[in-house]
Structures are given as C-alpha cells and as structure tokens.
Amino acid sequence: MFPATTAQKTLLNFRPECSRCLLETDVSTIENCVNVVVFIWLNDGNGYWYFLKSRQGEMLNGYVLVNNRWIYNPIEKRRVLTYF
C-alpha cells in the first residue's frame, strides 16, 4: 500500500462511463498496459482505477485506488469487462 500523489488524486476523480471504454473484444489488450493506470469495469458492474504492475498467465497484478491509497489487489483477467 502506498499513498496517491496530489496529481493522481486530481486526475483520478474522473470516472469514465462503461460505454466510453474499449469493446469487450479488445479487453485482451489490457496485458499491454503494464505500469499504466487504467479504469477497469468488471463483469459484476464494479469499476475502479487500477495500476497494472504485471501479468502472470490469466492474473493481472496491480493496485486499486481506495480512499487515496493504492492497495495491492490481483484480478483474474476473465473478470474484466472493459477498460479505459
């Protein structure tokens, strides 16, 4: 866990609509976003900013922004509906 910077806090107040994100067929390209902050929409309807640090097989390893702190949270790639 580590704190978000002031710039991150300001920029990450934006929450993109699911309809503005990539098509579901393009979700496999998320593995190219290592060391990038993306907004992820999951199949269960939840969405949040995610700092993707690595991919191992079908697991995405990274951090979720919660209350201005980045918290480690691995996600199964199959759970990602779309991303921005």
C-alpha positions, 0 to 999 in steps of 0.5 A, spaced: 500 500 500 502 506 498 499 513 498 496 517 491 500 523 489 496 530 489 496 529 481 493 522 481 488 524 486 486 530 481 486 526 475 483 520 478 476 523 480 474 522 473 470 516 472 469 514 465 462 511 463 462 503 461 460 505 454 466 510 453 471 504 454 474 499 449 469 493 446 469 487 450 473 484 444 479 488 445 479 487 453 485 482 451 489 488 450 489 490 457 496 485 458 499 491 454 498 496 459 503 494 464 505 500 469 499 504 466 493 506 470 487 504 467 479 504 469 477 497 469 469 495 469 468 488 471 463 483 469 459 484 476 458 492 474 464 494 479 469 499 476 475 502 479 482 505 477 487 500 477 495 500 476 497 494 472 504 492 475 504 485 471 501 479 468 502 472 470 498 467 465 490 469 466 492 474 473 493 481 472 497 484 478 496 491 480 493 496 485 486 499 486 485 506 488 481 506 495 480 512 499 487 515 496 491 509 497 493 504 492 492 497 495 495 491 492 489 487 489 490 481 483 484 480 478 483 474 474 483 477 467 476 473 465 473 478 470 474 484 466 469 487 462 472 493 459 477 498 460 479 505 459 
